[in-house]
């Protein structure tokens, strides 16, 4: 959708990006979500917590929590107000969980 808008000479805004990011999250498509996120930033659009949350959800669904944490950190850099703590909490918890080794399987082969 965002690409089609550009081809038609229209400039996508936050109201276009946020549902596209949410659709990526619903489909666990983290790569397209990160591409959209980077495009949003390149376009000079200041993201909000909804857009960042959708990008974070896509990263978590795609099992790349470090990328989700990076999204939240980028949000903090471009916003004048600090992002909601719950975004950091979700991203940090998922990243920590991903870094924890899985417990050994106690069942005999």
PLY file of the C-alpha trace (Angstrom):
ply
format ascii 1.0
element vertex 109
property float x
property float y
property float z
element edge 108
property int vertex1
property int vertex2
end_header
0.00 0.00 0.00
2.73 2.45 0.96
4.64 1.63 -2.22
1.51 2.07 -4.33
0.89 5.46 -2.77
4.40 6.57 -3.72
3.96 5.32 -7.29
0.75 7.37 -7.48
2.61 10.47 -6.28
1.04 10.45 -2.81
3.01 10.84 0.41
2.16 8.20 3.01
1.64 9.46 6.55
1.49 7.86 9.98
-2.16 6.89 9.44
-1.00 4.79 6.46
2.02 3.22 8.11
0.40 2.14 11.37
-2.19 -0.26 9.87
0.43 -1.62 7.48
2.70 -2.34 10.47
-0.23 -3.93 12.32
-0.92 -6.18 9.34
2.71 -7.28 9.38
2.38 -8.06 13.09
-0.78 -10.11 12.50
1.07 -12.12 9.85
4.31 -12.36 11.90
6.11 -10.69 8.99
8.94 -8.96 10.84
11.14 -8.16 7.83
8.47 -6.15 5.98
7.57 -4.49 9.28
11.15 -3.34 9.78
11.31 -2.14 6.18
8.14 -0.10 6.77
9.53 1.23 10.05
12.75 2.38 8.35
10.75 3.91 5.51
8.58 5.80 7.99
11.69 7.23 9.65
13.31 8.05 6.30
10.15 9.92 5.29
10.63 12.14 8.33
7.44 10.95 10.00
7.51 11.00 13.78
6.15 7.63 14.88
3.88 7.17 17.85
3.55 4.37 20.37
0.90 2.60 18.23
3.19 2.37 15.21
6.14 1.29 17.35
3.97 -1.22 19.19
2.86 -2.75 15.90
6.47 -3.00 14.69
7.45 -4.47 18.05
4.61 -7.00 17.82
5.80 -8.07 14.37
9.33 -8.56 15.70
8.12 -10.53 18.70
5.85 -12.68 16.53
8.80 -13.28 14.22
11.00 -14.19 17.20
13.47 -11.34 16.68
13.08 -9.48 19.98
16.38 -7.61 19.63
15.00 -5.93 16.51
11.86 -5.05 18.45
13.94 -3.50 21.20
15.79 -1.46 18.58
12.45 -0.14 17.29
11.50 1.03 20.78
14.91 2.64 21.24
14.53 4.45 17.91
11.12 5.68 19.00
12.72 7.13 22.10
15.31 8.95 19.98
12.82 10.65 17.64
10.05 11.50 20.10
10.07 14.49 22.38
8.15 12.49 24.99
9.44 9.24 26.39
7.62 6.19 24.95
5.33 4.28 27.28
7.32 2.08 29.66
5.22 -0.94 28.67
6.87 -0.95 25.23
10.31 -1.18 26.81
9.14 -3.79 29.29
7.72 -6.02 26.55
10.78 -5.65 24.33
13.29 -6.13 27.14
11.49 -9.17 28.55
11.30 -10.82 25.15
14.98 -10.10 24.44
16.00 -11.51 27.81
13.90 -14.61 27.27
15.44 -15.15 23.84
18.93 -14.89 25.34
18.19 -17.49 28.02
19.33 -20.99 27.04
16.59 -23.58 26.85
16.49 -26.01 29.76
17.86 -29.47 28.99
15.33 -32.06 27.95
14.98 -34.52 30.84
13.19 -37.19 28.88
15.35 -40.14 27.83
15.82 -40.68 24.09
0 1
1 2
2 3
3 4
4 5
5 6
6 7
7 8
8 9
9 10
10 11
11 12
12 13
13 14
14 15
15 16
16 17
17 18
18 19
19 20
20 21
21 22
22 23
23 24
24 25
25 26
26 27
27 28
28 29
29 30
30 31
31 32
32 33
33 34
34 35
35 36
36 37
37 38
38 39
39 40
40 41
41 42
42 43
43 44
44 45
45 46
46 47
47 48
48 49
49 50
50 51
51 52
52 53
53 54
54 55
55 56
56 57
57 58
58 59
59 60
60 61
61 62
62 63
63 64
64 65
65 66
66 67
67 68
68 69
69 70
70 71
71 72
72 73
73 74
74 75
75 76
76 77
77 78
78 79
79 80
80 81
81 82
82 83
83 84
84 85
85 86
86 87
87 88
88 89
89 90
90 91
91 92
92 93
93 94
94 95
95 96
96 97
97 98
98 99
99 100
100 101
101 102
102 103
103 104
104 105
105 106
106 107
107 108
